[in-house]
């Protein structure tokens, strides 16, 4: 394409080098913004008609033409051109091809700088709504499973060593709480995404009397951006989202790690549905937890995108720079990765099959009620540090004889402290340990049921995902 055929070609005397043309083009990846680009252009045309820059007939023709182009794109018949560089110029060129001179009027009072910044925000806003709906679907699945497993006991771990018995439902609710923070962060991030750059033009605004509040209203933005320089160069919202996405992936990676451990023969706590696993090409017995493993691995690429976007922006002077073309691929890949990971978990969690007996047996092996015995001694008047030492000696006896604390004889326990009596065995059972932690946030089944009820009440209404 000659320099004269380019939308900016008047200043240039020779055509763009073919390699440079391909190297600087973004249409291969930014064409996913097409629907939002058309949405922004329709609002811009409506506003231009309102201020008298376009006639009503010109506005209607432009809006109709944009709708027809949108249909072509959705149908897959639209022809994308690398020579036209990006999604914006491809759509504008097609509109001009259809409408002639009227199509050329659409770009009055705007630049690709404020246009692309608006498109990305419109696109990300819709994606945020979808991600929040997916998180909510995963949360609902966790609530359903937790409700079934309130009475199921498994060992809680610190340092991956058996610590204290907990309700499996309580453990699942810990995952729910992580996701709740993720959903809240996305909702808060959305507030800063929902600011409209359109009308900032290239960097300084425009000489046309644009009604920016009207355009913002038409597009569902909370308000127009207040500074034209910042409006076209700001990518904080993309970085903030990628930070939120990194936290989501970190949480999903932690879930994945637990599922990978729990499905191993060494733990055997849960079984994953076959549809979410694969086998080995050489070992017939294998059932590999591929979905959790892949999600765990994908967290790293999202973390990398966060660092990449921060690095992209750190050296840029005001206002817009070509560097910002590099914001889209990491943003798009982050969105795709988080969306697919959340969907995989939301589809998988309802089909998790807990092995309750394996969980219980594991809780009995690690002296998980040792703290309960210490608390028992404290209630009998023994200072906690002394109680700690007494229980440590009792655990040593258990280790030496291969028995749990609940399996020691009363006379063996009283040898460590005379305050111990028959009622000690009430606190040494797994059920007794759980029921004793009957306070807000505790693992007692009554508290877990209350937490599930509160969560169901607080969870927003159904959203599509």
Phi, psi and omega in degrees: 000130181291162179298328181292332182281344178288150180294342179247016194283352185300329183280343190257147183252352177220157183290154177292136174306138185299320178295315179298321179302314179289321183295323184267351181288150180236001190297332181299331180246332182276358177294345175291350176273003191304311183299320182285329174297317178294319178302314179294322180293323178296318178294320179297317179296320179298318179292319179299324177291322181296326182265004173090008178283325175245150171280165177301320180294320178294317177302312183298321179294318179295313180298317179295317179297319178295321177297320180293322177294319177301319178295320178298317181295315180295328180279349180081015181261353180289136181261115180272141182238124176295328180297335177272005166077303190216178181298323185294312184285332175296315180290317180296320180295320179293322178296317179294323177299323182280321190252347183075221186301328181299320180299329181289343182281344186299327188277004179301130174078013176215167178231163172297338180296310179280336179293311182292323178297323177290315181302315182297320180293318177298316181297310183295324178302313179295321180294322177299318178299321179291319179296319179296324177294321178293318176300317180297321178294319177294320177299317179298321178296320178295319178298317180297317180290318180299321181298325179283338189244024180301319184272354180285131183252132172223161178287134167275147186241147158230142185057024184059024173249146179303129183246290180215153177288142177224161173285136176299324175299322178295319178298315179298325179290337173294320174298319179302316182296320177301313180294328179296319176295321178299316181295320179295321180295318179296320179297322179288320177301322182301329179299321182275339171290325191275049176237134190264120175280339188304134184106346175285343182057221185290317179191339190241007187090196185219161179279350179277145184281066184297143173262081185294322176301325178295313179299318179300317179296317180298327183265000178078018176281152178290325181192163171283154173298145188271344183226124187294322179297313180292324185301317184276340186252349182289127170231020178304321184297324178289320179293317180298316177299316182294330173293316176299318180296323178297321177294319177301312182293326175298318178294315179297327177293321176294317175303315183300315180301318179293318179296321179297316177295313186294332181274353180289158179297332181291330178257299180065030184283322183223160173239131177273148176298144181304327184296345182248015181229166173228171179253187179256147178286345183235333184252104188297337186278350190285141169227101190267135180280067189297321183297308176299322180296318181292320177298318177301319179290322182293340178302325182296324181290327178290318176302319179296322178295324178298312179296321180298317180292321176299317179292322178303319188270341194294335183251011187272127170282163173291142008248257182285142174226155181299337176312325187293348172299335182279004180280336192282314184298314176294324178294313181296318181293324176298313179300313181297317183294314181293317180301311182293323179293316178296319180297317180301317180289319180297327177283328187276318188303319180299342185253008175296136181244102181287143173261091189297321182292322178295320178298315182295316180299321180294324179293333181279347187269344191248021181054046186292343181262014181300319179294326177297321178294320177297316178297322178301314180295321178298318178295340176271004176103003179275131175302146188301318182297323176291320179298321178301315181293320179298313181294323177302321178291321178295320178297320179300317176299318178299318179296316182294328183255000178069036182231151173284162178303323181291345180264354176288147179283154182302318181295331176290321180290319181293340177294335178275331179200131181287349181279349181285134179224186186304329184291353180298330184289344176292329181267350182269356175277154178297318180296320178297322179297315179296310185296334181290339183264059188261071177215166181306123180089356181276173186266004176302137182308323179296322179287324178294317178298319179295321179295320179296318180297317178296320181294318179297322181291324184276338183293133180299166179298169184302138174236154177285143179213000000 
